[in-house]
């Protein structure tokens, strides 16, 4: 299995980039006067806030991805341990031979 570390954060970043583009298109196509739209776009505040939110979301997505990988590894190790214990118990019972029928 290949290691794709950071892919989740990258996808989230692209998702937020697309959302920002969609928001910009909505602003441009909204029924506002040209002056209002130009003032909104020229301030640059909207773009800076969108970039800050996208950066923060990308960081959080990366953290969540790392935590989920750790949890997955923990659970996998627990499952493998339980599986091995079951196999060992089965081998021990098979060494004892057949058990007499009950009843």
C-alpha positions in Angstrom: 0.0 0.0 0.0 1.5 3.4 -1.0 1.8 6.2 1.5 -0.3 9.2 0.5 0.4 11.5 3.5 -1.1 14.9 3.1 -3.6 14.0 0.4 -6.6 14.7 2.6 -5.3 18.2 3.4 -4.6 18.8 -0.3 -8.1 17.7 -1.3 -9.6 20.0 1.4 -7.4 22.9 0.1 -8.6 22.4 -3.5 -12.2 22.1 -2.2 -12.0 25.4 -0.4 -10.3 27.0 -3.4 -13.2 25.9 -5.5 -15.6 27.2 -2.9 -13.8 30.6 -2.9 -14.0 30.7 -6.7 -17.7 29.9 -6.5 -18.2 32.6 -4.0 -16.4 35.1 -6.2 -18.6 34.1 -9.2 -21.7 34.5 -7.1 -20.5 38.0 -6.1 -19.9 38.9 -9.7 -23.3 37.5 -10.9 -25.3 38.9 -7.9 -27.8 41.6 -8.7 -25.8 44.5 -7.2 -24.7 47.7 -8.7 -21.3 47.8 -10.3 -20.0 50.2 -7.6 -21.0 47.9 -4.8 -19.4 44.8 -6.4 -16.2 46.7 -7.2 -16.0 48.0 -3.6 -16.5 44.5 -2.3 -13.8 42.9 -4.6 -11.3 45.8 -4.4 -11.1 45.7 -0.6 -9.2 42.3 -0.8 -10.5 41.5 2.7 -12.7 38.8 1.3 -9.8 37.0 -0.4 -7.6 37.2 2.6 -10.3 35.8 4.9 -11.0 33.0 2.4 -7.3 32.2 2.2 -6.9 32.2 6.0 -9.9 29.9 6.4 -8.6 27.6 3.6 -5.2 27.4 5.3 -6.7 26.6 8.7 -9.0 24.0 7.2 -6.2 22.3 5.4 -4.1 22.1 8.6 -7.0 20.7 10.5 -7.8 18.1 7.8 -4.1 17.0 7.9 -4.3 16.6 11.7 -7.5 14.6 11.5 -6.0 12.4 8.8 -3.0 11.7 11.0 -5.2 10.9 14.0 -7.4 8.6 12.0 -4.3 6.8 10.6 -3.0 6.3 14.2 -6.4 5.0 15.3 -6.6 2.7 12.4 -3.2 1.3 13.2 -4.1 0.8 16.8 -7.3 -1.1 16.0 -5.5 -3.2 13.4 -2.9 -4.2 15.9 -5.6 -5.1 18.5 -7.5 -7.2 15.9 -4.4 -9.0 14.8 -3.6 -9.7 18.5 -7.1 -11.1 19.1 -6.8 -13.2 15.9 -3.5 -14.7 16.9 -4.8 -15.5 20.4 -7.8 -17.3 18.8 -5.5 -19.3 16.5 -3.3 -20.2 19.5 -6.4 -21.3 21.5 -7.6 -23.4 18.6 -4.2 -25.1 18.3 -4.2 -25.9 22.0 -7.7 -27.5 21.8 -6.7 -29.5 18.7 -3.6 -30.8 20.6 -5.9 -32.1 23.4 -7.7 -34.3 20.9 -11.4 -34.8 20.4 -13.7 -34.1 23.3 -16.3 -36.7 24.3 -19.9 -35.8 23.4 -22.0 -34.2 26.1 -25.3 -35.6 27.3 
